Amino acid sequence: MKKSHKLVVAIAAASLMVPVAVAPANAAGVKQKVCVALDTGGINDKSFNELSYAGAKSALKKGYASTIKYIPKTATSYEENVAQCVKDKSTVIVGVGYLLGDAITASAKANPGIKYIMVDYPSGGANVKGLTYKTNENSFLAGYMAAGYSKTGVVATYGGAPIPTVSIFMDGFAKGVEYYNDVKGKSVKVLGWDTAKKTGTFVGGFTDQVKAKELSVAFEANKADVIFPVGGSLVVGTVENSLASGKSVALWVDADAHLAAPKYDSVVMLSVLKGLQISVEQAIKSAYDGKFDNTLYVGTLKNKGVSISPLYGKYKSTLISKQLQTEVADLATNIAAGYISAE
């Protein structure tokens, strides 16, 4: 067993860091005017944009916001999209995705009276709350299950863009496969990511489903029968290919595919979930409660900020053995407790 995968006695990573400053707070009970600046992929990407906006909609429904709107990522820059939120006199601005980090940071510095929530990016100044997620943990579980499911002994992953919030999924997935090999004495191969070199296969963006399909076809040609796309709606290119070829199944990312796109149930083995909706909702609620600060949120298996979906249909009943299901559940418990490292 590799050294990085040995059982360790450790304290699980804390989900909150001590705040260093507090943003100007409204009085408790003041409904917020919320603006959500999206990344590419769009409001209906069945992934991180849609889930983050769902968090804002939930805040509106529960009375934490008076109005919400979203600004799509178009041909204009991220800076211009965030500036539109400021122009609309928003009291809370939510930036969705790592690539908005610089735009949010600059806008927050120029507008200290506005509260900013940054999805997939660390906290910044006193008025910027970062929401981050240890998706290597749940991806580790997915990698272990994919390795146990594979009939060819080859699985694959690819990402939208080579940024940390994408590669963390890919690395966790590959390390989960490595752990399976260590425990079982197997040699399941991972295409698309090298855990030593930290390099892999990327589309170059989050919208080109044609290229996503081409990559999937190429992985299948190299015998991969499980493919893990990390790129929002790019997964559609993969699952459409899986439906047509019958040679592979897919893992969905961020959302639960059974709920978001049930027509793909036959070719989606598992979804690797990120708790975007609840964390965005809670951050908006903190502004409503007059308790907003720049404490960094870190979603983990322990605090249920990341997880894997239930198995559905034939995957639960016949295709994935009860033994493998039990092993993955035990693995999740041990990672959450800090006994096994997903790093």
N, C-alpha and C positions, 0 to 999 in steps of 0.2 A: 504494500500500500504506500502511495506517495506521501511524503512528509506532510504536505499541505492538507492532506485529507485525513490524517490521523485524528482519533478522538482527542479532544482537548478539553481542559477544564477552564472555562472562561466565563466572564460575565457578559451576557448578550448586550449588543450595542444599544445604548439608551436611545429612545425615540425622540427625546427633546434635548436641546442644548440650553444652557443658561443664557438668557437674553442680556445683551450688553447695553441696550438702549430701548426706549419706548417711543413709538411714534405719537404725534399729537392725537389725542383720543377724543372722539365725540362722546357726548353724554350717553349713558346706557339707554338702550331702547330706541335709538335713532335709526330709522331705516336708511340703507345705503343706496346710492345710485351707482350701479355696477356696470362696468364695460369690460368685455372679454375680447382681447386681441388674439386672434387665432394664428396658427402656423399653417403651412401648406397642408393640403389634404382635405380641408374644408369641414364644415359643420356636420356633415353626414359621413364622416370617415369610419364610423363604427369603431373608433379607437380614441386616441388621446384628446383630440379637439372636441369631439362629440361628448365624451365623458366629462371633460372639464366644464363645458358649457352646461351640461346637465346638473353639475354642482351648483352653478349660479341659478339655474331655474328652480332647483329645489330650495335654495335660500329665499327666492322670491315667494314660492308657494308657502313657506313656513313663516313669512313675515319679516325676514331679516333684511330684505331689500325692497325698495319702493318701485324701482324700475331696473331692468337689465337689457343689454343689447350686446351684439357681437360685431366685431370688425373683421371681415375675412382678409386673409393674406392674398393680395392681388399683385399686380405688376408694380405697385408702389412698394416702398421700403418698409421694414419693420418700424423704423423711427416714425414714418408718416402715419402708420396705422395707430401707434400708441399716441401720437400727437392728436389724432382725431378724438380719442377717448378723453384727453385733457380738454380739448375744445368743447366737448359736449358737457363739460362741468361734472364729470364723474367724481364720486367720492372714493370709490374703490376701483382699481384697474387690475385685471387679471391677465398676465402674460402667459400664453400656453406654449411651452416648449423651450428647450435649451437655446435655440437660435434667437429668441427674443431677449436673451439676457442682457446684452449690451444696450439695447434700446430702452428696456425697463430701467436699468441702472442709471442711465443718463437722465431719463424723464423724472425719476424719483428724486434725483439730486436737485433738479431744477424746480420741482414742485413738492416741497416738504409737507404741505398740508394734505396731500393726497396719499391714500394708503395703497400700496402695491402688493399683489400676491403673485409670486413667480413660480410657475409649475416647472419642475425639472431643473431648478437652478438654485444655488445657495442664497441665503439671506444677504442683503446688502446693507444700506444705511438704515437709520432708525425706522424708516417708513416702508421697508421692503421685507416681506415675509417669504422665505423660500420653502417650497414643498419638494422634498426629494424622496427617493424610494430605492431600497436595496433590492432591486429586481434580480440581482445575481442569486438571491436566496431562492425565490420561487422558480427561476429558470434552472437552477441546479436540480430541483425536483423534476422539472419537465425533461431535462436531459437524462436523468436516471430512468424515468419511465419510458422515454423514447428508445433508449438503448435496450431496455427489457422487452419492448414491443417489437423492435426491428427484426424482420425475417432475413434480411440481406446482410446484416452486420454493418450497414452504412447509414448514417443520418447526416443532415446538413442544416446549415443556417446561413442567412444573409441579412444585411441591414440596409436601411434607407440611406443614411449618411454616416460617415465615420466620426461620430461625436460620442462623448462619454455616455450619454443616456441611452444610446443604441448599443454600443459595444458591451456595456455591462450585462445586458441580456445574453448576448452571444457568448461571452466569456463564462457566465454562470452555467449556461446550457452545456457547453463543451466540458466544463469541469464536472458537471453531473454525470456525463457519459464516462469520463475518466474514473470517477468514483465507482460507478457500476462495474467497469472493467477491473478495478482493483479488488472489489469485494467478491466478484463472481469469477475472476480469473478469465475474463473474456477479452476480446480485442475489437470491440465495436469502433468503427472509424468515424471521425467527424470531418465533413467537408465544409469549407467556408469560414473557418476560424482556427487560428493557431494560438493556443493559450500561452506558448512561450514567447512568440514574437509579437503578440497582441495585434495581429493583422488579420484581415479577412476580406470577404466579398461584399461589395456594396453596390446599390443601384445608382447612387449619386443624388438622390432626392427621395421624395415621399409620394410621388404621383404617377410615376411611369410604370403602370401595370403591365405593359407589353414587355418591358425589360425584365420585370419580376417573373413573368411567365417564362421568358427565355432562360433565365437562370434556373428556374425549376426544372425545365426540360433537360438542361445540361446536368443538373444534379441527378436526375433520374437515369440519365445515360451512364452515370458513374455509380449506379446501383443504389442510390439513396432512396429509402422508402418512407422516411419521415423528414419533413422539411419545416424549419422554424423561421418564418419571415419576421423581421423586427423593423417595421416601417409603416405602421398604421394601415391605410387602405391598400398598400402593396400586397397584402395577404390575399386579396381578391384574385390577383393574377395567378397566385399559386394554387388556390383552391379550385379555380376554374380549370386549370390544367389537370389537377388531380381528378376532377370529375370526368374529364375527357379521356385521360390516359389509363386510369385505374391502377397506376403504378406506385402511387405514394399517398400518404395522408399528411395533414398539416397541423401545426400548432398555431393558434390565434394569439394575438398579443393585446394587452391592456383590457379589452372588454371580454365578456363571456359571449362567445360566438353563438351559443345555443339561444341566447336571448336577443343578441344583436342581429344575427343573420342565420336563422334556423334552417334555411334552405341548404346550407352547407353541412348540416349535421353528419351526413354520411362520410365526409372526408376530413372533418376536424376532430382529431383525437382528444384534444385538450386545449384549454385556454389559459394563458399565463397572465394573471390579473394584476392590475395596478389600481389602488384605491383612490383614483383621481376625483371621483364625484364627491365622496364624503369629505375628503381633505379640503377641497375647494369650498364646499358648503360650510365646513366648520371654520375656515379662515374668515369667510364673510360674516359668519355669526359672531366671531370674536370682535369684529368692527362694530356690529350692532350692539353687542354687550358692553362696549367701551373698554374692551380688554385686548385690543390689537397690539401686538409687539412684533419684534423681528426674530423671535425664537424660531430656530430652524426646525421644521418637521421632517422626520425621517421615517418613512413607512417600512416596516419589517414584517417578517413572519410572526414575530412575537406580538406586535401590536395590531396585527391583521391589516396593515397598510399595504402588504403584498400577499398574494395567495395564488393557488391554482384552482381552477373551476372543478366542480363535480364532474365525474364521468357520466356520459349520457348514452342511452340506447345500447347498441351492440358493443360499444367499447367497455361499458360497465358490466354487461351481462356475459359476454363470451370472449371478446377479443383481447382484453387485458385480464390476466389471471388474478384471482383473489389474493394470491401470495404477493404478486407485484404491487397490487393496490395497498396491501398492508405494509409492505416495505417502504413505500413512498410516504404513507401516513406517519410511520415511525421516524423516517428521515426528517420530515417536517418538524416533528416534535423535538428532535435532537438538535436541529439547526436553531430553532427558536430558543431552546434552553442554553445554547452556546456550547454544546458538547461536540458538535461537528461544524467545521468552518466551510463556508461556501466561497471563500476568497481564492 
